[in-house]
Amino acid sequence: MAVPAPTFLCIGTQKGGTTWLARAVAQHPQVGTGVRKELQFFNHREAWSRGMGWYEEQFRERPRHRAVGEFTPNYWWTVGTPTSNNYLGIAERVAASYPDLQLVVCLRHPVDRAVSAYFHHMQARRYPPSVGLLEAVERYPDVRELGDHGTQLSAWLEHFPRERFLVLVYETDIRPDAAKRPTLRRTFEHLGVRPGFVPRDLELARNARGRDFDLRRRHASPVVRRAMGAVPERLRGSPRWRIEVAEDDRRQLAEHYRPEVARLETLLGRTMPWDLGE
């Protein structure tokens, strides 16, 4: 008998290792996943307007599957600043639709996560390298708010009990190669599928950031872009192309995140391995 879709969601966070986790989990023979990694159903107006029937049709479901779900990191962003195409209040919408879900969360040092998101938007041509980190935060609130881990988790806990959440930490559970197999075992146990399955290519990097040279060239004028095309490959990794993130920008974000991390640690009853300075 087919399992109703979905039975689990990986709800975040962006730049927290969800792409690696999604590709590993999708290989499990007892797991059915969406037709693409991020269905963006509960947070995008256009997708939500298509209705629940459309959503459930997006899953690859077979009789052997014991778990069915998807990985949309932006679901984590349930509290914050609304944008033109995004809904907030996602946790409430998910709970009203599927109250029995298992949930997976991947968290990361919030400043490092924000910096990674800053470069992600830059690579998508949303702003050039001349835009600093704090300016990017003003243009795209998700750069900061997806790292408000205490606020976001607290909102989700209003709708789902703590035992429904598997919380993984990027620096200790995902990035180290030695941690990957134990992390997947915990994940498979949480999803209710055979825990001993080992996917292929566990050590492969996912969504690695491109070179700063390539980012600069992407945003250059046509004339400059052609000139940069003549730069020898061996020189494209030179420090001269580096896109610096101001230390003061990092410091201000760290100040913002300190109470968020304290709140997160209280909710989870554990200490995070993140240094946010004094």
N, C-alpha and C positions, 0 to 999 in steps of 0.2 A: 504494500500500500504506500503510495507516495506521501512524502512528508510535506505538510503545508509550508509555503514559502512566505517569509523567511522564518528561520528558527534562531538566527543570530545576526548581529550587526557588529562590524568593527566601526566605531563611531569617531575615531580620531587618534591622534591629532595630525594635521598636515605637517609634513617634514619630520615625522616621528618614527619612520620605518614601516609604515603600513604597506608600501608597495612590495617590499621584500616579504612581509608576512602574507600578503594576499597571494603572491605567486607560489609560496610554499604551501599554504593551506589548500589552494585550488587543485593541487596535485593529488590530494588524498582521495582515494576511490569512494569514500563514504560521504564526501562533501560536495554539494552542488553550489555553484556560484553564479553571479549575474553574467549576462552576456558581455559586460565590460566591468572593470574593477569598480568604478564609481558611478552609481546610478543617479545620484544627486536628486532623489525623489522627494525626500522630506524637507529639503532646504531650498529647492528651486521652484519658483512659481509655475513655470511652464510645465515642468514634469509633474508636479502635484496636481495640476488641473487635468491631467490625463486619467487620473483615478486609480483606485487600488487594483482593478482588474488588469490594467496596462502594466502596473508595477510587477505583479506576480507573474505575468507572462515573460518578464525579462530574466527569469531564472532558469538555469539548466538543471532540471529536476529529473531524477531517475528513481525507479523503485529501490535501488540499493542504497540510496542516499539516506543518511540518518541526520544530517544537518544541512541546511540550505541558508545562504546569506550573502552579504555583500560588504564591501569596504569603501565607505565614503568618509574621508577624514574630516570634512567640513561639517558633519553632523555634530561634532563636538562643540561647535560654535552656536550654542543654543541661547546664550545671553550676550548682548552687545549692541552694536550700531547697525541698524538695517541698511541694506544697499538695494539698488534698483530691482535686481532679480532674485534676491535672497529673502527667504522667510527666516525669522528667528522663532524662539519657542519650539524648537525642534523636538526636545525631549517630551513635551506634552503630546505632540502630534504622533510621535512614535509609540508612546505608551497607550494612547487611545486606539491605535491601529493594531498593535501586536503587544499586548501586555505581558506575554510570557517569554519574551526574548532573552537569550544570553547575550551579553555585551562584552566587547573587547576594546580596551583603550591602550594606545601607545603614547606615552608621555616622553618629553625631552626637555633638557635644560632650556628654560623659556627664552633666554637671551639668544642662545645658539639657534634655537628654533626660529626666532624672529629674523635673525640674520639670514638663515637659509631661505625663509619665505621672501625676504627682501630681494635676494638674488633670483628667486623663482619668478617673481613679478617682472624683474628686469629682463630676464631671458624671454619672457612672453611679450616683450616690447611695450609694457605698460608705462615705463618711464626709462630715461637714459641713465648711464652711470653718474652723471652730474647730480642726480637727486640723492640726497643723503638718507640714512636709515630713518631718522625721526620725521623727515618730510614724507617719506614713503608711508609711515604709520598714519599720518594725517590723511593721505590720499586713499589708503587701503586699510581700514580699521582691523581687518583680520590679521594683519602682520603682528599686531600686539595682542588682540583679544583672544586669538587661538592659543596663546600662552598663558591666559588667565586661568590656570588649572584649578585653583581653589573655587573660583566662581562657577566655572563650567561644571565641575563634578558635583558641587552642591546642588545645582539646578537639576542635574540628571537624577540625583539621589532623592529628589522630591517625588519622582515617578517610578523608580525601580529600586528594589532593596539592594543593599551592598553586596550580597552574595551572588548577584547576577553579573557582577563586573569582574573581569580579569584585567588587572592593571599591569601593563608591561612598561618598563623603563628603558628607553633607547640605549642609554650609556652602559647599562649592566645586563640587559636581557636580549638585546638585538644586535648591537654593534660588535661585541666580542664574538669571534668565531666559536670559541669554546662554549658560549652560552646558547648558541642557536638550537642545538638538538634538545636540551632541557626545556627551553622556552617553547618549542613546538610541542613537546610532550604535554606540558601544562595547558597549552592552547587546545590541543586535541581532546584532552580530558574535560576541559571546560565546555567544549562543543558537543561532547557526548559521542565521540567517534574513537576508533581504535588508536590508542596513544603511541604505539610503537612504530607507526609508519614514518619512514625517512624520505623526504623529497629529494629531488636532484638539485645540484648546483647551489647548495646552501651558502657557500662562501661568496657568491657573486654579489658585487655592489649593485644597488638599485638607485636610480635617480641621482647618480653622482653629478655634482656641479661641474659645468663646463669650464674651460679656461677663460680667464679674464680677457685675454686677447680676443677670443671669439665673441665675447659679450660686447666689447668695445667696437668691434667691426660690425656687429649686428646693428648697432645704433648709429654708425657713422654715415655721413653723406655719401652719395654714389661715387664721388670723386675720391674721397678718402678711403672708401671701401675697396676701390680698385687698387689704390696705392698699397693698402695693407695686404692685399692679395699677393704682392711681390715679396713680402717679408719671408725669409727662409723659415722653414718649419722649426729648426733648432733654436731660433730666436723668439718664437712665439710664446715660450714659457718664461721669458725674461721678466724680472721684477718691475721693469719700467711700465708694464701693462697692468700692473696690479690695481684693482679697485679697492681702495681702503675704506673700512668702516671706522668712523671716528670713535675713539675711546670714550669721549664724553657722551656720545649717543648710547653706547653700550652701558655706561654707568647710569644714565638716567633710566634706561629700561630696567636695569637690575634693581634700582630703587623702587620702581613701580611693582616689580614682581616679588620682592621679598615678602610682603604680607600675603600674597597669593600662594606662595610656596608654603608658608607657615600654616595657612588654612588647609591646604591640600594634605600636609603631614598630619594635621589633627583629624581630618576625615578618614585618612587611611590607617592611622595609627602606626606610621613608620616614617623614617627619615629619608629624604631624597638625597642622592649622591651629587648634589649640585652646589657649586661655590658661587654665590652671588656677591661676594665681597662684604665689606662692612657698611 
